[in-house]
């Protein structure tokens, strides 16, 4: 059984587990299945809004698809969620990636 089949089987038992959904989405991303990757990320941010790890990887995926404006919105939403969840580490990573996507130079950062 391959990794995707295994995750799908686990999801049958726990259909609302955000970690399993995230892992499946990342497997689709590794395989290059952009439709299923996008679908998985969209499900995560709508059904599991507080699953902070989603935002960074979804925005990076969107950047790879040349959808920079949408990626910036996802970074912003992720920063809001990270702040609300008091996850400073995730907030810092999202902020850094957001600034890079904007094309800002690290020397100009005023964290």
C-alpha positions in Angstrom: 0.0 0.0 0.0 1.4 3.4 -0.9 1.4 6.4 1.3 -1.6 8.0 -0.3 -3.7 4.8 0.0 -2.6 4.5 3.6 -3.6 8.0 4.5 -7.0 7.6 2.7 -7.6 4.5 4.8 -6.8 6.4 8.0 -9.1 9.1 6.9 -12.0 6.6 6.6 -11.6 6.1 10.3 -11.0 9.7 11.2 -12.5 11.9 8.4 -12.1 15.1 10.3 -8.5 14.7 11.4 -6.6 17.9 10.2 -3.2 16.2 10.5 -4.2 13.4 8.2 -5.7 15.8 5.7 -2.6 17.9 5.8 -0.3 14.8 5.3 -2.4 13.7 2.4 -2.3 17.2 0.8 1.5 17.2 1.2 1.7 13.8 -0.5 -0.3 15.2 -3.4 2.0 18.1 -3.6 5.0 15.9 -3.7 3.4 14.0 -6.5 2.8 17.2 -8.4 -1.0 16.8 -8.4 -1.8 20.6 -8.3 -5.6 20.1 -8.3 -5.7 17.7 -5.3 -3.1 19.8 -3.5 -5.2 23.0 -4.0 -8.4 21.2 -3.0 -6.7 19.8 0.2 -5.3 23.2 1.3 -8.7 24.9 0.7 -10.4 22.2 2.7 -8.0 22.7 5.6 -8.3 26.5 5.7 -12.1 26.3 5.6 -12.7 23.3 7.8 -9.7 23.5 10.1 -8.9 27.2 10.2 -6.8 26.9 13.4 -4.4 24.4 11.8 -1.6 26.9 11.5 0.9 24.8 9.6 -1.4 24.9 6.5 -1.0 28.6 5.7 2.8 28.6 5.1 2.7 25.6 2.8 -0.4 26.7 1.0 1.0 30.1 0.3 4.3 28.6 -0.9 2.3 26.3 -3.2 0.5 29.4 -4.5 3.8 31.2 -5.1 5.0 28.2 -7.1 1.8 28.5 -9.2 2.7 32.2 -9.8 -0.3 33.3 -7.7 1.6 35.8 -5.6 -1.4 38.0 -4.7 -3.4 35.0 -3.4 -0.3 33.7 -1.6 0.1 37.1 0.2 -3.6 36.9 1.3 -2.9 33.3 2.7 0.2 34.5 4.5 -1.8 37.4 6.1 -4.6 35.0 7.1 -2.1 32.7 8.6 -0.4 35.5 10.6 -3.8 36.4 12.0 -4.5 32.8 13.0 -1.0 32.4 14.5 -1.4 35.6 16.5 -4.8 34.5 17.7 -3.4 31.0 18.7 -0.4 32.7 20.3 2.0 30.7 18.1 4.9 33.1 17.8 7.1 30.7 15.9 4.5 30.2 13.2 3.8 33.9 13.1 7.5 34.6 12.6 7.9 32.1 9.8 4.8 33.4 8.0 5.9 37.0 8.4 9.3 36.2 7.0 7.8 34.4 4.0 5.3 37.2 3.5 8.1 39.8 3.4 10.1 37.6 0.9 7.0 37.3 -1.3 6.7 41.1 -1.3 10.4 41.3 -2.3 11.5 43.1 0.8 15.2 42.9 1.7 15.9 41.4 5.1 18.1 44.4 6.0 14.9 46.5 5.8 13.0 44.4 8.3 12.0 46.0 11.5 10.7 43.0 13.4 
